[in-house]
Amino acid sequence: MPSSFPASPARHGSPVIDRPNGDDGPTLRRLAHDSRVLDLKSPYSYLLWRRDFAETSAVARHERTGEAIAFITGCLPPTRAQTP
């Protein structure tokens, strides 16, 4: 039975772990969609995520092409009572 997840890192070589960047939004949404298990958000939410939560998230990239092949999201609650 084929996996519903993107190809394993072994197929891509050794992934490079990086922070999300401005070009990652559409690719990360596609990865979430293709997983068939993650909640799919709007395209806009992935653009906001890569901007607002880049410091607490990670993207695994193909070692040769730099294409995002996996991601982990994280969010730290604001430390200030009033957050703009």
SEDREN-24494 format. One record per residue: residue number from 0; residue in three letters; x, y, z of N, C-alpha, C, O, CB in turn. Coordinates in steps of 0.001 Angstrom, whole numbers. Glycine has a CB too. Layout:
<recs>
k:r:neast:nnorth:nup:caeast:canorth:caup:ceast:cnorth:cup:oeast:onorth:oup:cbeast:cbnorth:cbup
NUM:ALA:X:Y:Z:X:Y:Z:X:Y:Z:X:Y:Z:X:Y:Z
...
</recs>
This chain:
<recs>
k:r:neast:nnorth:nup:caeast:canorth:caup:ceast:cnorth:cup:oeast:onorth:oup:cbeast:cbnorth:cbup
0:MET:852:-1177:0:0:0:0:901:1245:0:1766:1360:868:-971:-5:1236
1:PRO:728:2166:-931:1563:3365:-976:1246:4304:175:102:4411:619:1379:4092:-2304
2:SER:2267:4969:641:2109:5940:1724:1429:7202:1209:1610:7585:53:3475:6286:2348
3:SER:645:7844:2072:8:9107:1682:898:10297:2020:522:11442:1768:-1354:9258:2374
4:PHE:2063:10040:2582:2988:11106:2922:3961:11345:1776:4155:10469:933:3748:10772:4211
5:PRO:4580:12538:1740:5604:12784:722:6738:11771:837:6885:11100:1859:6156:14213:849
6:ALA:7519:11671:-197:8618:10710:-231:9531:10861:976:9722:11964:1489:9422:10873:-1511
7:SER:10086:9756:1419:10965:9765:2585:12265:10496:2271:12651:10609:1108:11259:8331:3049
8:PRO:12953:11001:3321:14231:11672:3089:15251:10797:2370:16102:11312:1645:14806:12130:4397
9:ALA:15177:9473:2562:16139:8590:1901:16046:8725:381:17057:8626:-313:15900:7128:2319
10:ARG:14862:8945:-126:14694:9113:-1569:15326:10412:-2056:15761:10505:-3204:13211:9084:-1937
11:HIS:15373:11384:-1208:15893:12699:-1563:17347:12897:-1156:17905:13957:-1437:15049:13764:-929
12:GLY:17979:11940:-515:19304:12146:34:19158:12682:1449:18137:12447:2096:20138:13113:-850
13:SER:20140:13383:1926:20094:13944:3274:19404:15296:3242:19885:16217:2582:21515:14075:3866
14:PRO:18279:15433:3945:17597:16736:3933:18396:17784:4700:19175:17463:5598:16188:16611:4535
15:VAL:18188:19019:4333:18793:20152:5016:17688:20816:5814:16637:21144:5264:19471:21159:4009
16:ILE:17914:21018:7109:16908:21646:7962:17126:23156:7941:18244:23641:8111:16978:21090:9424
17:ASP:16039:23882:7729:16099:25323:7510:14874:25968:8140:13988:25277:8642:16184:25659:5993
18:ARG:14830:27281:8113:13653:28047:8510:12792:28274:7269:13314:28305:6154:14057:29410:9177
19:PRO:11483:28433:7450:10646:28758:6293:10999:30126:5732:11419:31017:6472:9163:28714:6673
20:ASN:10829:30294:4423:11113:31585:3804:9905:32052:2999:8869:31387:2980:12366:31498:2901
21:GLY:10039:33176:2349:8936:33799:1630:8359:32990:494:7213:33216:105:9374:35079:1106
22:ASP:9105:32063:-47:8627:31261:-1175:7974:29949:-751:7478:29211:-1602:9768:30968:-2106
23:ASP:7964:29645:539:7535:28331:997:6027:28146:1143:5561:27006:1155:8169:28051:2286
24:GLY:5255:29209:1254:3824:29085:1529:3089:28095:643:2472:27166:1164:3185:30406:1392
25:PRO:3128:28255:-685:2406:27325:-1570:2905:25878:-1474:2106:24943:-1533:2524:27795:-3005
26:THR:4207:25694:-1327:4755:24340:-1238:4317:23664:49:3975:22481:43:6282:24370:-1322
27:LEU:4323:24404:1154:3920:23821:2432:2443:23458:2423:2048:22442:2995:4217:24787:3580
28:ARG:1625:24282:1777:203:23950:1662:27:22674:840:-795:21824:1183:-583:25121:1016
29:ARG:797:22537:-243:723:21328:-1060:1151:20102:-260:524:19047:-364:1599:21473:-2311
30:LEU:2212:20229:539:2644:19106:1371:1555:18714:2367:1309:17526:2576:3941:19459:2118
31:ALA:903:19696:2981:-187:19406:3915:-1333:18707:3184:-1888:17724:3676:-692:20708:4590
32:HIS:-1676:19220:2017:-2746:18613:1217:-2405:17175:850:-3233:16277:1002:-2998:19434:-57
33:ASP:-1195:16959:372:-787:15636:-88:-672:14617:1045:-724:13411:799:529:15736:-807
34:SER:-517:15090:2281:-402:14163:3408:-1710:13424:3674:-1698:12296:4165:28:14913:4661
35:ARG:-2826:14051:3353:-4171:13504:3580:-4497:13296:5048:-5525:12699:5366:-4317:12198:2857
36:VAL:-3651:13772:5949:-3940:13661:7385:-3864:15011:8100:-4441:15174:9175:-2970:12684:8037
37:LEU:-3166:15967:7519:-3050:17281:8150:-4259:18140:7802:-4844:18003:6727:-1748:17984:7714
38:ASP:-4625:19028:8725:-5701:19973:8445:-5222:20953:7380:-4169:21573:7531:-6144:20725:9740
39:LEU:-5976:21090:6329:-5612:21993:5252:-6164:23385:5550:-7368:23557:5739:-6137:21469:3892
40:LYS:-5296:24349:5588:-5673:25739:5843:-5697:26506:4529:-5349:25970:3476:-4695:26406:6847
41:SER:-6111:27758:4601:-6140:28595:3404:-4710:28906:2952:-3786:28877:3764:-6927:29907:3671
42:PRO:-4522:29204:1664:-3186:29585:1189:-2623:30760:1983:-1426:30810:2269:-3234:29941:-301
43:TYR:-3484:31694:2334:-3040:32872:3092:-2471:32480:4453:-1499:33080:4911:-4203:33853:3278
44:SER:-3065:31484:5102:-2577:31089:6421:-1156:30538:6349:-376:30734:7281:-3507:30050:7039
45:TYR:-806:29853:5262:559:29340:5123:1552:30477:4886:2699:30401:5325:634:28326:3973
46:LEU:1121:31514:4202:1986:32684:4014:2218:33390:5348:3339:33804:5645:1365:33666:2989
47:LEU:1165:33526:6149:1318:34142:7474:2183:33280:8387:3037:33790:9113:-56:34373:8120
48:TRP:1954:31971:8345:2725:31070:9200:4222:31190:8935:5009:31335:9870:2275:29628:8990
49:ARG:4618:31131:7663:6053:31179:7359:6645:32519:7745:7849:32604:7990:6301:30908:5873
50:ARG:5837:33574:7808:6332:34887:8227:6333:35032:9744:7339:35434:10329:5488:35992:7604
51:ASP:5213:34707:10381:5047:34989:11806:5628:33932:12733:5955:34242:13879:3608:35148:12106
52:PHE:5765:32705:12276:6250:31637:13151:7529:30984:12635:7824:29841:12985:5181:30587:13316
53:ALA:8275:31684:11823:9505:31132:11248:10535:30778:12317:11291:29822:12145:10109:32122:10268
54:GLU:10576:31518:13398:11570:31261:14444:11278:29994:15240:12178:29448:15879:11639:32440:15384
55:THR:10040:29522:15211:9680:28337:15993:9268:27171:15096:8641:26220:15562:8546:28671:16962
56:SER:9614:27240:13831:9238:26200:12875:10460:25786:12059:11481:26473:12051:8100:26693:11942
57:ALA:10336:24654:11376:11448:24153:10568:10926:23545:9270:9814:23020:9205:12271:23111:11358
58:VAL:11752:23632:8255:11460:23053:6948:12638:22158:6575:13795:22565:6677:11213:24170:5856
59:ALA:12332:20934:6143:13364:20047:5607:13391:20278:4101:12354:20239:3438:13085:18521:5964
60:ARG:14586:20517:3569:14737:20798:2139:15580:19721:1460:16476:19128:2062:15376:22182:1926
61:HIS:15265:19493:204:16053:18587:-635:17477:19139:-676:17672:20334:-902:15439:18451:-2094
62:GLU:18455:18291:-463:19837:18769:-354:20371:19403:-1630:21245:20267:-1562:20729:17637:38
63:ARG:19870:18996:-2790:20373:19556:-4041:19493:20677:-4590:20008:21687:-5069:20498:18465:-5070
64:THR:18175:20510:-4528:17289:21499:-5144:16823:22587:-4183:16413:23664:-4617:16094:20810:-5721
65:GLY:16882:22312:-2880:16396:23281:-1899:14889:23281:-1745:14348:24070:-970:16849:24650:-2275
66:GLU:14191:22398:-2479:12733:22323:-2390:12310:21797:-1021:12915:20861:-497:12168:21424:-3508
67:ALA:11266:22400:-441:10723:21919:823:10112:20541:623:9317:20338:-294:9675:22903:1384
68:ILE:10486:19583:1489:9958:18229:1397:9203:17823:2662:8515:16802:2668:11087:17249:1130
69:ALA:9325:18609:3733:8618:18340:4988:8695:19600:5844:9545:20463:5627:9231:17098:5745
70:PHE:7790:19691:6821:7848:20842:7719:7252:20519:9068:6438:19606:9208:7129:22028:7109
71:ILE:7674:21292:10066:7154:21220:11432:6822:22641:11844:7651:23543:11723:8185:20550:12429
72:THR:5609:22834:12330:5206:24166:12773:5252:24245:14286:5041:23258:14991:3797:24513:12260
73:GLY:5531:25431:14758:5542:25675:16191:5115:27099:16484:5264:27987:15644:6926:25401:16776
74:CYS:4597:27310:17649:4145:28652:18027:4384:28821:19515:3917:28014:20318:2632:28879:17669
75:LEU:5101:29855:19883:5277:30186:21294:4275:31286:21644:4146:32256:20897:6755:30640:21600
76:PRO:3571:31153:22754:2652:32215:23155:3417:33508:23405:4568:33474:23839:1864:31806:24412
77:PRO:2787:34644:23134:3449:35924:23379:3772:36083:24864:3007:35653:25727:2566:37092:22895
78:THR:4893:36694:25141:5289:36898:26538:4731:38190:27114:4771:38401:28326:6798:36902:26656
79:ARG:4211:39056:26248:3614:40300:26709:2112:40151:26817:1488:39425:26043:3968:41454:25770
80:ALA:1538:40843:27785:81:40783:27954:-652:41391:26759:-1701:40889:26354:-331:41505:29237
81:GLN:-115:42452:26204:-690:43112:25042:169:42808:23818:1337:43193:23767:-805:44644:25273
82:THR:-394:42132:22853:339:41799:21640:-291:42534:20476:-1496:42421:20254:352:40270:21388
83:PRO:515:43297:19718:-68:44057:18586:-632:43142:17523:-1153:43615:16513:981:44973:17956
</recs>
